[in-house]
Amino acid sequence: MRTVISFLALASLAIAAPAAQQKPTASKPAPGLVRIRIVTALGPIVIALDAKRAPKTTANFLAYVDDKRLDNTSFYRSARSKADPTYGFIQGGIGTDARRMLPSPVPLEPTNRTGIRHLDTVISMAHGRDENGATGNFAIMLGAHPSMDARPGYTGYAAFGRVVEGMDVVRKILAQPIGAGSGPMKGQMILKPIPLIRAERIDGTPKPTGGVQPWLIGVK
């Protein structure tokens, strides 16, 4: 059974009724934002990363994009509410493929520092028990998830941008048949993971890290 890095705080996805949702903004570049396009087998998703308010998290994600570490990975998790199956989040990225991981995980930039809350359309970094251990796995919110925001005694997760185009694709991924999994992801694994074909910048010039690419060994 495939295991993946999880949002451990959402052990049972005990989701309350959705809060008021934000609508996506226009997909035009703005100061401090860097747009990237994630091409999936179900269509493209455009995300505006907030490099001004979450610079470390954005830089980490762009490193995975620029190195093509997210290419040919997948969306593998659909964590949706049983009461409202249109509410939840999807998770994708490198899973536990250590060959694709950058050597240094990104330190957590909590929501009480960045001011970016886990609202509808927001992208957030996944991490395990180590809050400073995020690598190349991420989630996209459908509806507000205040349980992921920082609060006294809890650091939460690092939100660092939002979807500006392609929420219809996100909803299609959320609706995929699910099952299997264990622990916090029990019953939430997409039975046929959705291919993440490639991730690419729309704004700015790619800046590859120049690191080795062991996941490409044997690939023609």
N, C-alpha and C positions, 0 to 999 in steps of 0.2 A: 504494500500500500504506500502510495506516495505521501510524504509528509512535507509540510511547508512551514515557513516562519509565520507565526500567527499574531493576531491582536489578542493577547492573553487576557486583557481586561474584559473582553466580551465573551466570557466563558460559555454562556448559554444564550447569548443574544436576547436578553430579556428586554424587548423593545416596547416602549410605551407608545401611545398615540403620537403620530408625527407632529412636530411643531410647524409653525409657519415656515414656508420654504422661500429661499431666494431664487430669483430667476437669473439665468445666465446673462452676462454682459455681452456687448458686441465684441466680435473677434478682431479688433484692431489693436495694433501695438500701443502701449501706453508707457510712460516713464516708470522704470523699475520693474516692468513685467517682461518676461521672455516666453514667447509662445512655442510650444512643441506640438508635433502631430504624432499621435499613436495610431498606426494603421493596423486594424484587426481584420479577421476574416469576415466580420459582420459590418465593416465600414470604419471610417476614420473618427478619431476623437481628438479635438484640439483643446489643449490645456494652457492656460496662462499662469506661469510660475511667478511667485512674488519674490523677486530677488532682493527687493528693498527691505521687506519686513522679515523674511526668512532666508537670509543669504547663505548660510551654511547648508541648510537642507536643499535649497535650490541648486547650489554648486555641486552637491553630491549627486543629485538626480541628473543634472546636465552631464556630469562625468560618465554616468551609465549610458546616457543617450549618445554622447559624442564618441564613446568607445564602442558603440553598437553592442553593448552587453545585454540590452533588452531585446535585441532582434532575435526572432525565432524562439521566443519564450511563450507565455500564455497568460490568459486570465483563467484562474483555476478555482476560484471560490465565489460563491454567491450566498451571502449572509442576509437572508430576507426574513421579514416578519411573517409569522403564520397568520396573524390577524389581518395584516395588510401586506400582501406579497409585492406591492410596488415600493415598499419602504425597506431600506437596509443599506448594504454597501457591497461592492464587488472588489475583489482583490486579485492582483496579478503581479508579474515580475519574474524574477529569477528563481523563485522557490528556494530550495536548499542546494542549488548547483554552485558548489564552492569554487568551481573554475571561473565563474563569472563575477565573483565578489571582489570588490576593491579591497586592498589590504587594510585600509583604515575605515571603520564604520563612522557614521556621522553623529556628532553629539546632538542631543535633543534640544530643539528650540520650542519650548512649550507655548501653548496658546496664550497664557497670561503675559508672556513676553512679546510675542509677535502681534497679538490682537486678531489673529486669523482663527476664527472658530470653526468647528465642524458643522457647517451648514450644508444645505443641499448644493450639489455640484462640486464641493470642495474635495481636493486630493490631499491625502495624508500618508506619511511614511509608516510602514509596519515595523514593529520591533518585538522581540521576545521579552524574556525577563530582564534583560539589560536595556534600560531606557536609552542608553547611548550606543546601542548596537544595531541601529538601522542600516541596511545595506541597499539591496535593489528590489525590495518588495513594497508595494503601495496599494492604497485603497481609494475608491471614489465613492463619495456619499450620495445616497438618494434619500433626501430628507435630512433633518437636523439630528445630530448625534451629540448632545451635550455631555454624555457620559465619557466621551473621548477628550473633552477639554480639561485643562489643568484646574485644580481646585486645592484648597488646603490639605496637605498630606498626600496628594496624588498629582503626579506630573503629567499624566496623559500622553498624548501623541502629537506629533509635529505636523500641523496643517500648513501647506505652503503654496497653495494656488487653487485654481478652480477651472472646471470645464467651461469653455466658451462656445464650443460647437460639438455636437455629437452626443448629446444626452439621450437621443433615441437609441443609439448604439449601446450606451451604458444600460438602458432599460432592457434591451434585448438580452444582454449578458446576464443581468439579474434574474431574468425569467427562465434561464436554462435549467433543464432537469438536474437535480442534485441528489446526493446521497453520500455514503461512506464517510471517511474522515474519522478523527478521534479527538478527544479533549475539547477544546473550545471550538473546533471546526467540525464536530460530529454532525453528520447530515448536511454539511454545507459545501462539499466538494462538487464542482461541476463534473458530471459524468463524462462528458466529452469536452475537455478544456478548449476554450476559444483561442486559436492561434493569435499571438501578438507578432505580427509579421515584421514590423520595424518601428522604431521611434526616431524622429528626426526634428531638428530645429527648424522653425519658421523664421525666427528672428536671431540675428547675430551669426557669428562665425563659429563653427565647431572647434573645440579645443580638446582633442584626444589626450589622454594622460600619457600615452606612449608605452603603457604597460603591456606585458605579454598577454596573449589571447589564447589560452589553452583550450577553451571550448571549441575552437576552430580546428583543432588537430583532427585530421582524418576527414574533414569536411571538404567536398569538392565544389 
